[in-house]
Amino acid sequence: MDHLLLPAGTSIGRHRHIGVEEVFYVIEGTGSARIGEEAADIQKGDAIPVLLNDVHSFENTGARDLEFLVVGIAREKGRLDVEDVK
């Protein structure tokens, strides 16, 4: 479990996790999420599932912080692989 804060105008670039599934729950703010080739606006109360190997990114498009609660489930205990994708 993690807490993620994206200040206004910032983003997390496209990447994937080889051995982790995640769910991002939006606590506050607005932004956009891209999972694979699908993009959607996100806001407080949204839950965004990210499956194994899904390429994903998030952008804060609002004027305030975009705040997430992130729950990750690893296939192998203690291992978190991150691979940047262009």
C-alpha positions in Angstrom: 0.0 0.0 0.0 1.3 3.5 -0.8 0.3 7.1 -0.8 1.0 9.1 -4.0 0.8 12.9 -4.4 1.1 14.5 -7.8 1.4 18.3 -7.7 -0.5 20.4 -10.3 1.0 20.1 -13.7 3.1 17.0 -13.0 2.8 13.4 -14.3 4.1 9.9 -13.9 5.4 8.7 -17.3 4.5 5.6 -19.1 5.8 2.5 -17.4 4.8 -1.1 -16.5 5.3 -3.5 -13.6 6.2 -7.0 -14.7 5.1 -8.7 -11.5 2.7 -6.3 -9.8 -1.0 -5.5 -10.2 -2.2 -2.2 -8.7 -5.3 -0.3 -8.0 -5.1 3.5 -7.8 -7.9 5.2 -5.7 -8.3 8.9 -6.2 -8.5 10.6 -2.8 -8.5 14.2 -4.1 -8.0 16.1 -7.3 -8.5 15.7 -11.0 -6.4 14.3 -13.8 -6.1 11.8 -16.6 -5.1 8.2 -16.6 -3.8 6.2 -19.6 -3.9 2.4 -19.3 -2.6 0.7 -22.5 -4.1 2.8 -25.3 -7.2 3.9 -23.3 -7.2 7.3 -21.7 -9.8 8.7 -19.3 -10.4 11.7 -17.0 -10.2 10.8 -13.3 -11.5 12.5 -10.2 -12.1 12.0 -6.5 -13.7 8.6 -5.8 -12.5 6.9 -8.9 -10.6 3.5 -8.7 -8.3 2.6 -11.6 -7.2 -1.0 -11.9 -3.8 -1.7 -13.5 -3.2 -5.4 -14.4 0.1 -7.2 -14.8 2.2 -5.7 -17.6 -0.3 -2.9 -18.4 1.6 0.2 -19.6 0.2 3.1 -17.6 0.7 6.8 -16.8 -1.1 9.5 -14.8 -1.2 13.3 -15.2 -2.5 16.0 -12.9 -4.6 18.3 -15.1 -6.1 20.2 -12.2 -5.1 23.2 -10.2 -4.6 21.3 -6.9 -2.7 18.2 -5.9 -3.8 14.8 -7.3 -3.8 12.4 -4.4 -3.9 8.6 -4.7 -4.1 5.6 -2.4 -2.3 2.8 -4.2 -2.7 -0.9 -3.4 -0.3 -3.2 -5.1 -0.3 -7.0 -5.2 3.0 -8.6 -6.1 3.4 -12.0 -7.6 6.6 -12.5 -5.7 7.0 -11.1 -2.2 9.5 -8.2 -1.9 9.9 -7.7 -5.7 8.8 -4.6 -7.6 9.9 -4.5 -11.2 9.4 -1.1 -13.0 10.1 -0.8 -16.7 9.9 2.6 -18.4 8.0 2.7 -21.7 8.2 5.3 -24.4 
